[in-house]
Amino acid sequence: MRIAVVSDIHGNLAALDAVLLDIERRGVDRVVDLGDLLSGPLQPRETADRLIALGWPTIAGNHERQVLTDPPERMGESDRFAAAQIRPDQREWMRGLPTTLRLNDEVLLVHGTARSDLECFIETVDAGGMRAATPDEAAERAGDSDARVILCGHTHVPRSLRLADGRLIVNPGSVGLQAYTGEHPYPHRVEVGTPQARYAIVERNGDGEWNAQLIAVDYDWNAAAELALRNGRPDWARALATGRV
């Protein structure tokens, strides 16, 4: 079984289309989406239409929750832009997305962790910023789930970690945004360091063991950066063009 895993598209339709072409070239059994679909100063409405047509197993991220439930005055700029752009039918589609999903007996989809869409899984944010989580921290977040592979997003950092009991935790990175600053639970920055779109393929081999391949895909990130700039977001323009804040 080969599963392509996408996450954190953030309305970057050009990056999503490039990833779609790469997935088609590689051949997979199915594609899953880990949320944070539309928020950002790019193409939320067009991205929603593309994702609805694709019909992938998809979960909601924290930005879907925020767009649907936060009043505009409490929203960040990215959520406010998306909320103003999307149509009522797209909102209804977002409302129907689960927060976690068991794809089959072995694969679990979460955005942050199963208990919170804001909690990092294989990274930890503390007073010093963001760092790689320890195996013990990741194991505590996995809890007693019997899934053999847990797919998570949220941090935009492409990484995988195998726990001592053999469970594999995989973050595919972000399709749409390779750098940002965050405030929860402490101020921190994330910088992947290159502008390529990211996704992953997870595969179960003949012995039943799951492995992950982390993939970077070229696309026209300069055009995406120019769109962000036209929409009043120089911070996004730099992140899109460089992978740094």
HELIX and SHEET records of a PDB file:
HELIX    1   1 LEU A   13  ARG A   26  1                                  14    
HELIX    2   2 PRO A   44  LEU A   54  1                                  11    
HELIX    3   3 ASN A   62  THR A   69  1                                   8    
HELIX    4   4 PRO A   72  ARG A   74  5                                   3    
HELIX    5   5 GLU A   77  GLN A   85  1                                   9    
HELIX    6   6 PRO A   88  ARG A   95  1                                   8    
HELIX    7   7 PRO A  135  ALA A  142  1                                   8    
HELIX    8   8 TRP A  221  ARG A  230  1                                  10    
HELIX    9   9 PRO A  234  THR A  242  1                                   9    
SHEET    1   A 4 ARG A  30  ASP A  33  0                                        
SHEET    2   A 4 ARG A   2  VAL A   6  1                                        
SHEET    3   A 4 ALA A 197  ARG A 204 -1                                        
SHEET    4   A 4 TRP A 210  VAL A 217 -1                                        
SHEET    1   B 5 LEU A 101  ARG A 102  0                                        
SHEET    2   B 5 VAL A 107  LEU A 109 -1                                        
SHEET    3   B 5 VAL A 149  LEU A 151  1                                        
SHEET    4   B 5 LEU A 168  ASN A 171  1                                        
SHEET    5   B 5 ARG A 159  ARG A 162 -1                                        
SHEET    1   C 2 GLU A 123  ASP A 126  0                                        
SHEET    2   C 2 GLY A 129  ALA A 132 -1                                        
SHEET    1   D 2 ALA A 179  GLY A 182  0                                        
SHEET    2   D 2 HIS A 188  GLU A 191 -1                                        
END                                                                             
